[in-house]
């Protein structure tokens, strides 16, 4: 264990909440990665959200005494996570998606950082590439105060906006719950939790392996989900503008990148989103220099924004032809 954990006699209980819906091909590997954690003082709360592929039976088959299983009718991931919070007894909260897995020392490492730096949120990097996936912390991290964390919230790099690669002190959830009936609800909740927190400690080591499924909400064709994501991003921008103007201005590059990603998704499906295209072109006016000096978005996105600023029509043609190459280089998220 880390220095702080090895010295403590009253180790905190970590509640790991796992919402489950039709993931029978991934579930056992996910739960094995949690029960196999080097940090043992866990309660693992599995919420079966009305699965009809046999995942519910798999949930009931686990024998680890730290596991508690709850079954409910299909109400969505937000409702499942909220039910997990209702039953959680731990001082520390973690969320793991049932089709993902975590490195053996992830919880121990994040908890050690949380206690060492006395922060309410501790996070690590995550990856979709099994070759980059690591089981432990191997690098120095960075301490963010509240404003700095919010200013980097829409970055392509760093602690990201997912709830699933982090540990949280329980008190952050006193006034925060997952909004039910929405997609990309964890983005909104992560933002609200960072507003509640006074600091965050992050390490880049990718100890969280994010699996991509064909039926994942992030991989489905252009639809209402894409508009839901933009509504969340727009909510963050409006809220941050009211909260702190300096932080709001620092979100410009990430915001532009997300609008471009929205447009990219439409282009891939052969659809036009004229209103959003016009909005992005207006937004980029006078801000090109700010965006190009920003370090939070990758080079391919900056180049895409520059081309779009010059000619949305030319960008659409270019992106349609090269979309697969752009996807590999990171312009599509």
DAHUKA-V222838 format. One record per backbone hydrogen bond with DSSP energy under -1.0 kcal/mol. CO is the residue of the C=O (numbers start at 0). NH is the residue of the N-H. If there is no record, write none. Layout:
# DAHUKA-V222838
CO NH
CO NH
This chain:
# DAHUKA-V222838
1 5
3 7
12 90
12 91
13 42
14 93
15 44
16 95
17 46
18 97
19 48
22 25
22 26
25 29
26 30
27 31
28 32
29 33
30 34
31 35
33 36
39 41
40 13
42 15
43 67
44 17
45 69
46 19
47 49
47 71
53 57
54 58
55 59
63 66
65 43
67 45
69 47
75 79
76 80
77 81
78 82
79 83
80 84
81 85
82 86
83 87
90 169
91 14
92 167
93 16
96 99
100 208
102 105
103 37
104 108
105 109
106 110
107 111
108 112
109 113
110 114
111 115
112 116
113 118
119 168
120 200
121 166
122 202
126 209
128 131
128 132
134 104
141 201
143 199
144 148
145 149
146 150
147 151
149 152
151 154
164 123
166 121
167 92
168 171
169 172
170 173
183 187
184 188
185 189
186 190
187 191
188 192
189 193
190 194
191 195
192 196
197 145
199 143
200 122
201 141
204 124
204 206
205 133
206 102
207 126
208 100
212 215
215 218
222 225
222 226
223 227
224 228
225 229
226 230
227 231
228 232
229 233
230 234
231 235
232 236
233 237
234 238
235 239
236 240
237 241
238 242
239 243
243 247
244 248
245 249
247 250
248 251
250 254
251 255
252 256
253 257
254 258
255 259
256 260
257 261
258 262
259 263
260 264
261 265
262 266
263 267
264 268
265 270
266 269
272 276
273 277
274 278
275 279
276 280
277 281
278 282
279 283
283 286
286 290
287 291
288 292
295 155
297 301
298 302
299 303
300 304
301 305
302 306
303 307
304 308
305 309
306 310
310 314
311 315
312 316
313 317
314 318
315 319
316 320
317 321
318 322
321 325
322 326
323 327
324 328
325 329
325 330
